[in-house]
Amino acid sequence: MSNTHTDILLAGAIAAFTIDLLVYPLDTVKTRFQSPGYKKIYYDASKNAINRRLLFSGLYQGVGSVILITIPSSGAFFTTYEAVKSGLTKVNPILSGSTSPLVPQPIIHSVASSTAELIACFILTPAEVLKQNAQMVRNPARNSPTGSSTIFQPAVTLHALRRFKKPSQLWTGYTTLAARNLPFTAMQFPVFEHLKSSMKEYRKAHGTFTRSLGESALITSISAGSAGSVAAIITTPVDVVKTRIMLSAAGEGSEKKAKEAAESFQNQEQWLKKLANEKGGAKKGGLVVAREVLNESGIKGLFRGGTLRAAWTALGSGLYLGVYGTGRGWLGERREGGIEGEP
């Protein structure tokens, strides 16, 4: 079945919207685990236990900005990925005297996904920075004149946005986001495509392959979830560094400031107002931040939130690519008059 660019854009947008709503709470908890103020804000040393009330409050803070941006970002990713994959496959020459192509298909999948990720990251970075800073806002109801507790909580997002003096600060961490996502997608997509192809071939060999959208969605979800969880664990250290850098974009980074923020909400408000009048601290590179994490918490610090990230990535990637594949297949079938086929 062939798909138009519109099919791919719509399928990517539907997948992004659906999955953002489902897995966003897990991403919020992961961000708080990885933040420099975790032990001072979310951990009660006197009881030697996590402060669950704070850790699990406002789990949808900042989700609005992410939904608005991930829709075009996902559309751009899948459109680029499919175009590059198709283009490279067509020009990939066959070795003389063999049926094998010159460039192995996994490499083509890696190149296509990496190219798509660079474009998607540029679109996504401002929303990612804003989202992670919004996830760290405490007592969100006090920031809103209406005490809003709705799922989107726009007042919380606006509160976080006011902390940025210059628009360019919203792109802080693009390099680190790309450094995390490039190896992630370069690992995930070849494994995902291989697992998906292998599962289909296995079912064909045993005469159980039905070519239905439901079957395709299940195969895609299992393949994507398995590949995504492994890639997530491997890239967790880069994710920790990325979280620290993005939180520092609005002055969230230093331990001293985290301590001030933990003392009381009123002090936090004064601290944020002070930051708004500053140009912000000196920017730290990824290696500097990684060394800081190592000095603070050792290797465990670089893998903090790794299990949680693997869990929500397995769920998120499985559903994300499953919804994308199903949406793309359904749109293609509908356009072609209900003919079943592979998405």
Secondary structure as UniProt FT lines:
FT   HELIX           5..34
FT   TURN            36..37
FT   HELIX           38..42
FT   STRAND          43..44
FT   TURN            45..48
FT   STRAND          49..50
FT   HELIX           52..55
FT   TURN            59..62
FT   HELIX           63..91
FT   TURN            96..97
FT   HELIX           105..135
FT   HELIX           140..143
FT   TURN            145..146
FT   HELIX           154..161
FT   TURN            162..163
FT   HELIX           167..171
FT   TURN            172..173
FT   HELIX           174..205
FT   TURN            206..207
FT   HELIX           213..234
FT   HELIX           236..247
FT   HELIX           248..250
FT   HELIX           255..263
FT   HELIX           265..276
FT   HELIX           286..302
FT   TURN            303..305
FT   HELIX           306..335
FT   TURN            336..337
//
